[in-house]
Amino acid sequence: MSTENPVIGLLGIGEMGGNMARELTGAGFRVVSVLTGRSRESVGRAKEAGIEDAADLTSLVAACDILFSVLPPAVAQEEARAVADCLRDAPKPLIFVEGNAISPVLVREIADLFDDTPATFVDGGIVGQPPKDGKVPRLYLSGTGSEMLDVLDGPAFEIVHLGDCIGDASGFKMVYASQTKGHNALLTAGFVAAERMGLLEAFIAELKRSQPGFLTKAETNIPRLPADAGRWVREMEEIRDTYEALGLTGGFHEGAAAMMRLLANSPFGHETRRTRDTSRGMVETVRALAPQAANENRRSER
């Protein structure tokens, strides 16, 4: 691997991956991905970021020194298996960074796929918003060899090392997201429940007096959630699995997964971060969710 100017491969060109790529290319790194089969939005994001197109996964693996997997958690294992298969015939080693929101148990299963390959497997957990306007997320890393990624520290993320144990970085991501995204799910449930009982206006008035921070967070975040909820259903389930593996209840985040599913199936579930209706407020969002929640509850009872 070129230690000074490695070629970066990217699995996934969502908002996080695309913004990471833009910052890395702006800092002088080559970033490569497979664009065939991507959505129009992803291809546009790739072009904006200066991502080079690889013909297929085999070509991508051969071209890069570091390969980041930043995908919806539901496809993380499948994509990692495909990469591991390509690596068995790869002309050179690479560093594979598993950067998805998955449980420590699953990340260890994925790491096992790379045992007979020339790859260095690094566990990663991204905390924070996609890099923009000089603000970058933290990339928590664990695993032997993670220090080789320090060459990338700065433009797209701030690297934080957690040691040599595969699973620690993913575990850190899980407990962090359990509080942030998990709390957003609970906030949404509370507001929908208030609306279902005809108490939404009174609920808002009381929060304004006694818990203004909760109200501000709800007004800011609830309208945004449908754009991400489809991906976050599985993330909440991964958090559930993480808690249960530690002997803690997974019930909190089983419920959070159900709320994300409700949001994803709502009239706003087709939105993306780029296409969402920014004029729609929290109250309008909640009032659209309330009857849907009742319908889904009736379906689950059948």
N, C-alpha and C positions, 0 to 999 in steps of 0.2 A: 504493500500500500504506500502511496505517496503521502508522507507525513506532513508535508507543507501545503499541498493543494489537492486533497483527495477529490475524486469524482463522487458525487452524491446521487444515489438512486432513491426513488420515492415510490412506494406502493400507496396509492391513495392521493387524490388531488382535491380534497375537500377544502373547507375554509382554512383549517389549521395547516394542512400540507401545502396548499397553494401559497399562503402567506410566508411560511417557512422558506419555501423555494425562492420566493421573490427577494427575501432578505439575503439569502445565501448567494444567489446570482449577483445581487447588488454588491456583495463583498468580494466577488471575483471567483466564486466556486462554480463549477459546472454541475448542473442538476439534470438528471435524466429520468424519464418515466415512460411507460407504455400508454400511448394516447388512444390507440385503437379500441373501439368499444366504449369509450367514455361518453358521458353526456355532453351536450353542447355547452352547458355551463362549466363543466370541468375542463373541457378543451380550451374554452375561452380563458379560464383562470390560468391554465398552463401557459398559454401564449403570453398573457400579461406578465407572468412570472419569469419568462425566459427559459422555460423547461424544454430540453431537447427531447425529441421523440425516439424511442427505441422500437424496433420492429416487433419484438415480442419479449416475453419474460426471460428467455434464454439470453437474448441480446442484452437485456438490461443487467442481468447478473454478471455477464462477461464485461460490461462496460464500467461498472462502478466499483469503488473501494469501500464505501459505506452504504448500506441499504436500510432505509427507514421504512418501517411498516406503521402507517398512521391511517387506520381504516375503521369502519364501523366494527364494533367488537364481534358481531355475529359472523363475520367472514375472516377473522384474524387467523384462526387455526388452519382453515382451508388454504389461504394464501401462503402461509408459512410453509405448509407441506409442499406446495408447488415450488416454492423457492428452494427448499431443501433438496427436492428431486433434481432441479437444475444444477445445483451446486456440486453434485456428485461427479459431473463431467465438466465443471468449470475450469478455465485455464489458470485461475489465480484465486487466492483466498480473499475473503471480504469480512467486514464487520456487519452483522445483522442486528439492528436495533428494533426490538419488539416494543413499540411505543403506544400500544393500544390500551384501552380502558378495560382490562380483564383481571380476573382474580389471580392471586399467587399460584393456586393449584393449576389453573389453565396455563399460565406462563411457563411453569415447570414442564408441563406436558409438551408444550411447543418447543421448549429448549431441547427436549429429548430427541426431537426430529432432526436436530443438527449434529447429533453425536458422531455420525460417520461422514461428516462433510468438512471441508477446509475452512469453515466459518468460525469466527469468534462471536458468540452469542451474548448480547447485552440486553438486560431488562431495562425498560424505560417507562417513566410516567410523566406525562406533560400536565402541568398545573398552571392555569391562567388562560387568558384570552390569546387568540392568534396575534403574532407580532404585528405592530402597526404604530406608526408615528413615534418611533424610538422606544416604545414599551414592548418588552419581550416576556414570554412565559418562562417558568423554570422547567428545565428538563432534568428530572431526578433519574439517576442511573445506578444500577447495581450489577455486579458480575465482574469476574476477572477480565482485565483488559479494557474496562470502561474508560480508563484514563487516556486511551488512544483517541477518544473523541474530543479531547480538550482543544484540539485545533479548531473546532467549530464553535467554541464558547464565545458568545457576544452578539453577533449580528441577528440571529434568529431566536436564540434562547440563552438563558443563563444556566450553565450546567452545575448540578449539585450531586456529588457522589455520596452514596449511602453504603458503600462497602462491596464485598465480593459475593454476597448471597443473592442468587437468582430468586426473584419473588419479592424482594424488599421494595424495589422501586414501584412495582405494580401494586403491592400492598399499600404503600404510601398514597398512591393515586386513589385507591379504593376508599380509604378512610377519609381522604380530603373530599372526594366527590360525594361521599355519603352525607356529608354535612351541607355542601353547597347545592348540588342538584337534588339531593334528598329533601332538603328544606324547601326548595322551590316547589317540589311535588306536594309537600304537606301544606304549604301556603295555598296552593291551588285548590286542594281538597277542602280546606277550611272555607274559602270564599265560595266555592260551588255549593257546599253544604248550606251556607248562610242564604244563598240565593234560592236554593230549593225550598227553604223554610219561609221565604218571604222576609228575611231579616238582613238582607245585604246592606241596605242603607244604614240601619242601626249599627251593624257590625263595623262598617267603615267609619262611622262617626265615633265609635268608642275607640277604635284603633288610633284614630287621629289624636285623641286625647291622651291615651295611656301607652300606646305602642307605636309611635309615629315611624319608627325605623322599619317595623314589619310592613306598615302600609306603603311606605316608599318602595321597599323591595318588591312588594306585590305589584304595584303600579308599573314598576320598571320591567320586571321579569316575566310576569304571567303572559302578556301579549307576545313575547318573544318565544315562548316555549314550544308552540306547535312546530316551528321551523326545525327544531332539533329533536323533538320528542321521539320520532321514529327510531333514531339511532340510540336514544338513551333508554329505551325499554330494556334492551339487552344489558346495558351498562348497570342499570339498577339490579338486574338479576345476578350479574357478576358480583356486585356488592353484597347482595343476599348470600351468595355462595361463600364469599370471604368471611362474613360474620359467622355463618353456621359452622365453617371449618374451625373457627376459634371458640366454639361453644356458646356463641351469642345468638340471640334471636335474629332470624332473617326476615321476620314479619314486617318490620318497618319498610324495608326496601322491596319486598314483594308488593306491598301497597303502593310504593312509589312507582314500581313498574306498571301497575294497573293505571295509575294516574297518567303516566307518560303514554300509555296505550290509548287512553281516552283522548288526550291531546292530539296524538298522531291521527286518530280517526275522526277528528273534528272537521268542521267546514274549512278550517285554516291549516289542516295537516299537509296540504300540498305545497305550502310556502317553503322557501329557503331563506337563509339569512339575507340574500341579495334581493329576493322578490317579495318579502313579507310586507304587509300593509302597515306602514309605520304610523298611519293616522288612527288605527284601531287601538282603543284604550283597554285597560284592565276590565272595566265593568262590562263593556260590550263582549269581550272575550268570555268572561265568566257566564254571562247570560246566554251565550250560545252553547256553552258546555253543559249547563244545568239540565235541560231536557234530554240531552244525549246521555248523560250519566244515568238518568232514570231508565231510559231505553236499554242501556247496556246491562243494568242491574236486572231488569226483567228477563233479558236473554240468558243471563247466567243462571237464573233460577229454573229455567226450563229443563 
